[in-house]
Amino acid sequence: MDKRVYLLTIVSFVVGMVELIIGGILDLVAADLNVSLGKAGLLITIFSLVFAITAPILMIVTAKFERKRLMLFFLLLFSLSNLVVAFSSVYSMLFVGRMLSAASGSLLIILCLTIAANIGSEKHRGRAIGFVSMGISGSIVLGVPIGLVLGNTFGWRAPFLFIVLLTLLSMVGVYFFMDKVQPKPQVPIKEQINSLKESKIFLAHSTTFLFMAGHTILYAYFTPFVKETMGISGSWLSVIYFVFGIAAVSGGGIGGTISDRFGTKRTMLTTLILFAASIFILPFTTSIWPIFIIVMIIWGMMSWAITPALQSYLIESAPATADIQQSLNNSALHFGIAFGSFIGSIVIEQAHVEQNAFAGGVLISFSIITILISMSKTAVTRKHKAIYK
């Protein structure tokens, strides 16, 4: 596998970490800026929404630019936006800083995915995407405990200054170790939009939206879930998050390897079934520590094991619009995060945090249905092509 993939994985980790790093320090932000906890929580929602909306737009606008130079430019914008966040004295300034950070970060993540898919050999494509996905998943799941530790030790601004430092180091790495990457020929916007009219493509994106929404319904409220069902807090809570994070990170890499060996379809279906089962079972294991940890590890691994297989599936299904499909799929993922966190807030207020796991499991079960229908559409299309030949 091309060694540049490892650099792209590092970049994706640094950029992705900013989305949920604020999740563990919302109370500190709220207290310092004199806003409610709910208003502070909107800083996560707005980030996910802006990220999802701007990713495909920026991908189209910047389609003709050389990729290395484009990455360096947006890494600079990303670092500046996080400086705005770190030195915000009022909520409105912080809100704008989060929006700018989301917009610049959205393109950087797509660049990492598309470059990784194109610089290596086709037989290692799933593994390359898997490694970059591993960086993204690791950043999202480890962002909370990293923010928790740094924020409680040095104040809530420290995590964002830490991200600025890592971003600058990433720029150095890209400048010296990444070769120039020329853009692929631009696909007309009309053709890109029309690709979503294919039901198998639309259903694949719907699968991403549903499984990530289901995951976030519980994960966004995992702290109150653990505190209320197990009575755990403090340092042990950080340990649980780190264990989950390690599981999720390894899941991305394992998913890419399995996808290359056994195929995208079998990998997607197997991981989604295990994903749904683990999140349904989790509330019943909270009284037995060892079983809880095992089920939580399976949940964490499956939450990101599907991503490289699904990305490869989209490339196979729509090779002419592969870049834009990865961008749209990344948008579907972040719409899922925004939707899941919103639904989770309703469930936790109207029922009990344990029901968040059930609601999440239901949405993941729906994602199994959507990917099955998508795969059946692919099979029918191939059958028709064979007949006409």
Secondary structure, DSSP 8 states (H G I E B T S, - for coil): --THHHHHHHHHHHHHTTTTTTGGGHHHHHHHHT--HHHHHHHHHHHHHHHHHHHHHHHHHTTTS-HHHHHHHHHHHHHHHHHHHHT--SHHHHHHHHHHHHHHHHHHHHHHHHHHHHHS-GGGHHHHHHHHHHHHHHHHHHHHHHHHHHHHHH-TTHHHHHHHHHHHHHHHHHHHH-----------HHHHHHGGGSHHHHHHHHHHHHHHHHHHHHHTTHHHHHHHHH---THHHHHHHHHHHHHHHHHHHHHHHHHHHH-HHHHHHHHHHHHHHHHHHGGGGTTSHHHHHHHHHHHHHHHHHHHHHHHHHHHHH-GGGHHHHHHHHHHHHHHHHHHHHHHHHHHHHHS-THHHHHHHHHHHHHHHHHHHHHHHHHHHHHHHHHHH-
